[in-house]
Amino acid sequence: MNKNCPTYQTYLEILRRELIPAMGCTEPIAIAYGAAKARAVLGELPDRIVIAASGNIIKNVKSVIVPNTNGCKGIEAAAAIGALAGDETAGLQVLAQVSAAEKEQLRGYLARTDIRVEAAETEHVLDIRIRAEHGADTAEVQIAGEHTNIVRIARNGSLLFQKEIETPSGDSQPDYDCMTIADIYDFAETADLEDVREILDRQIACNTAIADEGLRRDYGANIGKVLLKAYGADIRIRARARAAAGSDARMNGCEMPVVINSGSGNQGMTVSLPVIEYAKELHASKEQLYRALLLSNLATLHEKEGIGRLSAYCGAVSAGAGAGAGIAWLHGGGYDAVVHTIVNALAITSGMVCDGAKASCAAKISAAVDAGILGFEMYRNGQQFYDGDGLVRKGVENTIRNISRLGRIGMKETDKEIIRIMIDQ
């Protein structure tokens, strides 16, 4: 692909925009970011905070530990630490610089501050509205569509900023609709690696470090450790274990950043850590690793674009298929190997639901990576799923469209029921 062509430049912009560091699960971090921004607009530490959030936000914040809170969970903790100690200029790194003293202040602040959570009446799956008060003064911040996309700011009832919710953060959004697996494959094989080296080096470093941490210490259900203990150290197990271990740590309060994909740290680890582990096993060069990561990252972004940031469809499914594509390429597989791996993997785990961020995400990631690996092993053993096998259609783009339709439209009612069940608990 010619680097001066619009598609090449679009893919670069998508990678720069999507593969960014975040500390902590992105939904509670988005709440913390909104609360930090509201505190800055208010000019005082709030003595009352009201958070109205869409069901998917409530679902994804309910059970996950918020980093730099000494083990606190939930929306109230996320809003409180954001208001108390968050850096409103740092986006998804809003809690990265919280001090030990500020952590100790959190429980007292939670005890004396009136913090209320409401379900937002909204058609948007990602919608957070923060109202912070100090005495008679108020500040309001709304985030919608994407985790740091502020669409409204007001102080004491006066509107300071507003934009359409569909408008993404930043000046302009690249054209995600131009993505195809064929073009992604071409880009991955021909990209000037100097254009992507910094982005991918950061992903490799951050995600490798948190996987190491997850295997070293006790986090959640320790799925990564369980896999290695129960099944041994075969490459197929190590690939699953390292991705799961990163999630073990991240879902359970680890204070290390992850480079995300599609707005999700779990997806960022799923697309990268298995590919990194296979590259080591196969003694791949750094260039080969970079190209495999370009393929896995962009394939996942393409799969997820039609589904949306949040839904009842587990995002690890798309990421596991993307990882499978990268693994297929590392084994010398061409375009046919890549597309059959993606289709096979999507067919295997297309029914996995998202019931919020929590420790069991690590196990779902393991299953999704296993599906990606199996999808490739099927191809190189002369096996595949065919047109008409469930959601599979002839042509990888047609299958991806069916999966997108399932996640975006077909699972809307499933999503609502999952949220009702979780709120009733």
Legacy VTK file of the C-alpha trace (Angstrom):
# vtk DataFile Version 3.0
C-alpha trace
ASCII
DATASET POLYDATA
POINTS 425 float
0.000 0.000 0.000
1.394 3.393 -1.007
1.957 5.445 2.140
0.675 8.580 0.410
-2.719 7.081 -0.348
-5.683 8.143 1.826
-6.308 4.619 3.160
-2.743 4.324 4.453
-2.980 7.647 6.270
-6.418 6.743 7.634
-5.091 3.510 9.115
-2.230 5.381 10.752
-4.651 7.877 12.276
-6.905 5.083 13.550
-3.933 3.399 15.230
-2.775 6.662 16.834
-6.277 7.376 18.057
-7.108 3.906 19.359
-3.883 2.434 20.744
-3.518 4.719 23.742
-2.645 3.985 27.369
-5.287 3.745 30.084
-4.906 2.872 33.745
-7.820 0.824 35.025
-11.008 -0.430 33.408
-12.084 2.297 30.993
-15.681 2.668 32.222
-14.883 3.594 35.862
-11.978 5.635 34.542
-14.396 7.574 32.307
-16.491 8.338 35.407
-13.387 9.439 37.300
-12.399 11.644 34.353
-15.846 13.259 34.259
-15.755 13.859 38.013
-12.275 15.379 37.834
-13.388 17.686 35.028
-16.511 18.678 36.998
-14.395 19.489 40.057
-12.118 21.653 37.930
-15.103 23.533 36.479
-16.612 23.921 39.948
-13.345 25.226 41.373
-13.931 23.457 44.698
-13.963 19.922 46.055
-17.606 18.810 45.686
-19.682 18.096 48.777
-22.371 16.410 46.657
-22.054 14.417 43.397
-24.827 12.961 41.265
-23.890 10.472 38.547
-26.450 9.529 35.900
-25.129 6.720 33.715
-26.338 4.490 30.903
-26.967 0.846 31.668
-23.777 -0.358 30.008
-21.699 1.978 32.155
-23.448 0.770 35.314
-22.880 -2.829 34.199
-19.168 -2.342 33.573
-18.395 -0.404 36.748
-20.378 -2.451 39.271
-17.864 -5.196 40.019
-14.442 -3.903 39.014
-11.843 -2.488 41.418
-10.940 1.129 40.702
-7.147 1.651 40.739
-5.567 3.881 43.383
-8.535 3.475 45.756
-7.113 0.824 48.102
-9.481 -1.790 46.718
-12.764 0.135 46.345
-15.322 -0.884 43.716
-18.182 0.844 41.973
-19.444 4.105 40.554
-19.310 6.015 43.832
-15.640 5.154 44.363
-14.745 6.059 40.767
-16.474 9.446 41.004
-15.039 10.171 44.447
-11.400 9.467 43.601
-11.759 11.417 40.356
-13.146 14.431 42.186
-10.691 14.154 45.064
-7.432 13.462 43.230
-7.955 13.034 39.489
-5.983 14.946 36.874
-8.666 16.389 34.592
-6.077 16.954 31.833
-4.933 13.322 31.639
-7.852 11.569 29.917
-7.786 7.821 30.566
-4.709 8.315 32.761
-6.772 10.508 35.100
-5.870 8.417 38.168
-2.244 7.686 37.295
-0.770 10.292 39.637
-2.926 9.778 42.745
-0.673 9.991 45.811
-0.584 7.653 48.782
-1.947 10.455 50.966
-4.879 11.020 48.595
-5.675 7.304 48.629
-5.900 7.439 52.405
-8.245 10.423 52.204
-10.703 8.611 49.942
-12.713 6.659 52.522
-13.236 9.754 54.626
-14.320 11.727 51.571
-16.748 8.947 50.584
-18.202 8.935 54.116
-18.889 12.667 54.297
-19.922 13.321 50.684
-23.437 12.805 49.347
-22.858 10.688 46.216
-25.870 9.409 44.321
-26.146 7.156 41.275
-29.036 7.242 38.830
-29.876 5.406 35.619
-29.725 7.895 32.767
-32.637 7.992 30.368
-30.647 7.859 27.155
-30.458 6.110 23.823
-26.660 6.051 23.972
-24.928 2.974 25.379
-22.017 5.087 26.647
-23.444 8.094 28.471
-22.177 9.598 31.736
-23.547 12.769 33.316
-21.811 14.186 36.388
-23.287 16.964 38.513
-20.901 18.253 41.189
-22.009 20.695 43.884
-20.285 22.811 46.514
-22.669 24.907 48.540
-24.861 26.758 46.043
-22.431 26.295 43.135
-22.840 23.532 40.545
-20.880 22.082 37.642
-22.143 19.589 35.075
-20.138 17.437 32.675
-21.476 14.927 30.168
-19.382 12.278 28.407
-20.973 10.262 25.602
-20.107 8.014 22.679
-16.483 7.496 23.698
-14.805 7.341 27.082
-13.236 10.824 27.018
-15.648 12.515 24.624
-16.994 15.462 26.616
-20.123 16.781 24.912
-21.431 19.263 27.489
-20.049 21.440 30.294
-22.087 23.879 32.401
-21.503 25.915 35.564
-24.320 27.291 37.712
-26.731 26.607 34.865
-24.713 28.515 32.252
-23.588 26.481 29.264
-19.816 26.658 28.777
-19.391 24.022 26.048
-21.593 21.768 23.951
-21.287 19.641 20.825
-23.178 16.866 19.091
-22.821 13.517 20.844
-21.920 11.832 17.569
-18.868 14.081 17.236
-15.845 12.193 18.596
-13.154 13.633 20.801
-10.552 15.598 18.871
-10.891 17.667 15.738
-12.000 14.974 13.325
-12.655 11.273 13.169
-10.898 9.066 10.636
-13.101 7.113 8.253
-13.453 3.736 9.971
-15.834 2.610 7.215
-12.939 2.347 4.774
-11.484 -0.630 6.661
-11.521 -4.072 5.056
-9.557 -7.184 5.932
-7.965 -7.105 2.470
-6.684 -3.553 2.957
-5.657 -4.279 6.548
-3.613 -7.251 5.339
-1.988 -5.083 2.652
-1.218 -2.333 5.161
0.269 -4.787 7.675
2.567 -6.276 5.038
3.773 -2.992 3.514
3.577 -0.258 6.193
6.671 1.819 6.869
7.435 0.572 10.370
8.884 3.913 11.412
5.331 5.253 11.174
4.060 2.781 13.799
7.118 1.820 15.851
6.403 4.144 18.790
2.750 3.090 19.007
3.541 -0.631 18.920
6.564 -0.423 21.230
4.317 1.206 23.833
1.721 -1.549 23.416
4.350 -4.256 23.735
5.973 -2.685 26.808
2.809 -1.781 28.749
0.853 -4.940 28.070
3.818 -7.243 28.652
4.490 -5.570 31.997
0.945 -6.004 33.300
0.857 -9.644 32.137
4.073 -10.252 34.103
2.456 -8.590 37.116
-0.667 -10.721 36.804
1.385 -13.913 36.819
3.629 -12.706 39.649
1.006 -11.673 42.192
-2.472 -12.625 43.424
-5.244 -10.949 41.405
-8.895 -11.987 41.167
-9.385 -15.624 40.202
-5.803 -15.915 38.881
-6.944 -17.454 35.593
-3.497 -17.044 34.035
-1.860 -19.034 36.817
-4.612 -21.675 36.758
-4.110 -22.263 33.037
-0.361 -22.804 33.412
-0.767 -25.042 36.468
-3.559 -27.150 35.008
-2.444 -27.482 31.392
1.314 -26.848 31.314
3.461 -24.431 29.331
2.631 -25.279 25.723
2.603 -22.168 23.532
-1.173 -22.400 23.112
-1.587 -22.285 26.877
1.027 -19.572 27.429
-0.692 -17.340 24.872
-4.007 -17.693 26.696
-2.439 -17.417 30.142
-0.590 -14.181 29.505
-3.650 -12.440 28.095
-5.740 -13.719 30.997
-3.109 -12.684 33.558
-3.114 -9.127 32.250
-6.869 -9.043 32.711
-6.568 -10.650 36.154
-4.431 -7.708 37.231
-6.368 -4.973 35.458
-9.823 -6.043 36.651
-8.618 -6.264 40.208
-7.033 -2.894 40.861
-3.527 -3.092 39.385
-2.095 0.406 39.049
-0.284 -0.149 35.759
-1.329 1.229 32.349
-2.575 -0.887 29.457
-2.597 0.089 25.789
-6.213 -0.284 24.759
-8.000 -1.337 21.579
-11.576 -0.295 20.716
-11.779 1.616 23.988
-10.987 -1.479 26.073
-7.887 -2.543 27.949
-9.015 -6.170 27.975
-9.319 -6.085 24.200
-5.952 -4.327 23.958
-4.308 -7.155 25.874
-6.177 -9.864 23.976
-5.039 -8.596 20.569
-1.415 -8.179 21.614
-0.188 -10.569 24.309
-0.883 -13.867 22.471
0.774 -12.481 19.343
3.815 -11.357 21.352
4.077 -14.804 22.971
3.847 -16.616 19.626
6.489 -14.298 18.163
8.866 -15.392 20.935
8.072 -19.061 20.370
8.639 -18.785 16.624
11.791 -16.643 17.001
10.148 -13.982 14.858
12.009 -10.774 14.134
10.879 -7.470 15.593
9.653 -6.466 12.152
7.524 -9.602 11.929
6.074 -8.930 15.378
5.187 -5.358 14.401
3.423 -6.511 11.247
1.513 -9.239 13.077
0.392 -6.667 15.668
-0.746 -4.281 12.936
-2.886 -7.067 11.544
-4.336 -8.156 14.903
-5.060 -4.617 16.081
-6.673 -3.364 12.892
-8.676 -6.545 12.289
-10.147 -6.207 15.768
-10.932 -2.528 15.294
-12.678 -3.388 12.032
-14.711 -6.166 13.666
-15.700 -3.936 16.594
-16.632 -0.855 14.567
-19.983 -2.299 13.483
-20.815 -3.468 17.017
-19.940 -0.331 18.963
-17.868 0.389 22.045
-20.254 -1.323 24.475
-22.912 -3.987 23.981
-24.083 -7.373 25.247
-21.535 -8.925 22.879
-18.248 -9.706 24.632
-15.497 -7.673 22.977
-12.931 -10.382 23.692
-14.510 -12.439 20.883
-13.453 -9.898 18.261
-10.048 -9.448 19.875
-9.445 -13.202 20.049
-10.187 -13.484 16.341
-7.795 -10.583 15.687
-5.087 -12.309 17.714
-5.688 -15.481 15.724
-5.123 -13.510 12.526
-1.793 -12.209 13.833
-0.753 -15.713 14.880
-1.678 -17.096 11.459
0.501 -14.459 9.799
3.445 -15.242 12.100
3.240 -18.864 10.956
3.691 -17.702 7.370
0.027 -17.803 6.521
-1.123 -15.631 3.649
-4.364 -13.747 3.144
-6.458 -16.925 2.916
-5.088 -18.163 6.248
-5.918 -14.847 7.885
-9.498 -14.591 6.634
-10.330 -18.225 7.389
-8.858 -17.861 10.887
-11.051 -14.824 11.572
-14.213 -16.474 10.250
-13.552 -19.730 12.104
-12.861 -17.914 15.380
-15.966 -15.735 15.136
-18.083 -18.818 14.450
-16.773 -20.562 17.576
-17.423 -17.887 20.226
-20.056 -15.618 18.673
-22.532 -16.166 21.519
-20.385 -14.990 24.447
-22.132 -12.205 26.354
-20.721 -9.235 28.256
-22.012 -9.143 31.825
-19.759 -6.334 32.952
-16.121 -5.865 33.853
-14.935 -8.193 36.624
-12.577 -11.083 37.387
-14.270 -13.546 35.011
-13.269 -11.380 32.028
-9.886 -13.100 32.245
-11.508 -16.493 31.672
-13.517 -15.152 28.726
-10.332 -13.746 27.246
-8.724 -17.188 27.562
-11.670 -18.740 25.713
-11.561 -16.078 22.985
-7.823 -16.526 22.431
-8.333 -20.297 22.324
-10.956 -19.753 19.600
-8.494 -17.623 17.631
-5.812 -20.289 17.883
-8.275 -23.068 17.000
-9.496 -21.011 14.048
-5.960 -21.012 12.669
-5.318 -24.682 13.496
-8.504 -25.574 11.611
-7.256 -23.739 8.538
-3.821 -25.324 8.469
-5.408 -28.747 8.937
-7.675 -28.209 5.945
-10.847 -27.517 7.925
-13.203 -24.556 7.943
-16.755 -23.397 8.570
-18.762 -22.774 5.414
-21.347 -20.345 4.114
-24.617 -21.034 5.940
-23.002 -22.508 9.057
-24.886 -20.326 11.505
-23.754 -16.717 11.112
-20.981 -17.577 8.673
-21.385 -16.216 5.154
-19.145 -16.547 2.115
-16.550 -13.776 2.337
-14.998 -12.509 5.536
-16.662 -9.081 5.269
-20.097 -10.690 5.072
-19.414 -12.728 8.196
-18.145 -9.645 10.036
-21.322 -7.785 9.015
-23.460 -10.586 10.452
-21.533 -10.533 13.730
-21.871 -6.748 13.852
-25.611 -7.015 13.333
-25.862 -9.603 16.093
-23.919 -7.456 18.568
-25.470 -4.106 17.708
-29.089 -5.027 16.983
-29.818 -8.631 17.861
-28.454 -8.411 21.400
-30.102 -5.126 22.411
-32.777 -6.861 24.471
-30.201 -9.287 25.860
-28.188 -6.295 27.026
-31.194 -4.798 28.801
-31.963 -8.091 30.527
-28.346 -8.542 31.637
-28.403 -5.044 33.141
-31.735 -5.711 34.910
-30.395 -8.953 36.372
-27.193 -7.275 37.585
-28.993 -4.293 39.134
-31.422 -6.620 40.951
-28.560 -8.492 42.635
LINES 1 426
425 0 1 2 3 4 5 6 7 8 9 10 11 12 13 14 15 16 17 18 19 20 21 22 23 24 25 26 27 28 29 30 31 32 33 34 35 36 37 38 39 40 41 42 43 44 45 46 47 48 49 50 51 52 53 54 55 56 57 58 59 60 61 62 63 64 65 66 67 68 69 70 71 72 73 74 75 76 77 78 79 80 81 82 83 84 85 86 87 88 89 90 91 92 93 94 95 96 97 98 99 100 101 102 103 104 105 106 107 108 109 110 111 112 113 114 115 116 117 118 119 120 121 122 123 124 125 126 127 128 129 130 131 132 133 134 135 136 137 138 139 140 141 142 143 144 145 146 147 148 149 150 151 152 153 154 155 156 157 158 159 160 161 162 163 164 165 166 167 168 169 170 171 172 173 174 175 176 177 178 179 180 181 182 183 184 185 186 187 188 189 190 191 192 193 194 195 196 197 198 199 200 201 202 203 204 205 206 207 208 209 210 211 212 213 214 215 216 217 218 219 220 221 222 223 224 225 226 227 228 229 230 231 232 233 234 235 236 237 238 239 240 241 242 243 244 245 246 247 248 249 250 251 252 253 254 255 256 257 258 259 260 261 262 263 264 265 266 267 268 269 270 271 272 273 274 275 276 277 278 279 280 281 282 283 284 285 286 287 288 289 290 291 292 293 294 295 296 297 298 299 300 301 302 303 304 305 306 307 308 309 310 311 312 313 314 315 316 317 318 319 320 321 322 323 324 325 326 327 328 329 330 331 332 333 334 335 336 337 338 339 340 341 342 343 344 345 346 347 348 349 350 351 352 353 354 355 356 357 358 359 360 361 362 363 364 365 366 367 368 369 370 371 372 373 374 375 376 377 378 379 380 381 382 383 384 385 386 387 388 389 390 391 392 393 394 395 396 397 398 399 400 401 402 403 404 405 406 407 408 409 410 411 412 413 414 415 416 417 418 419 420 421 422 423 424
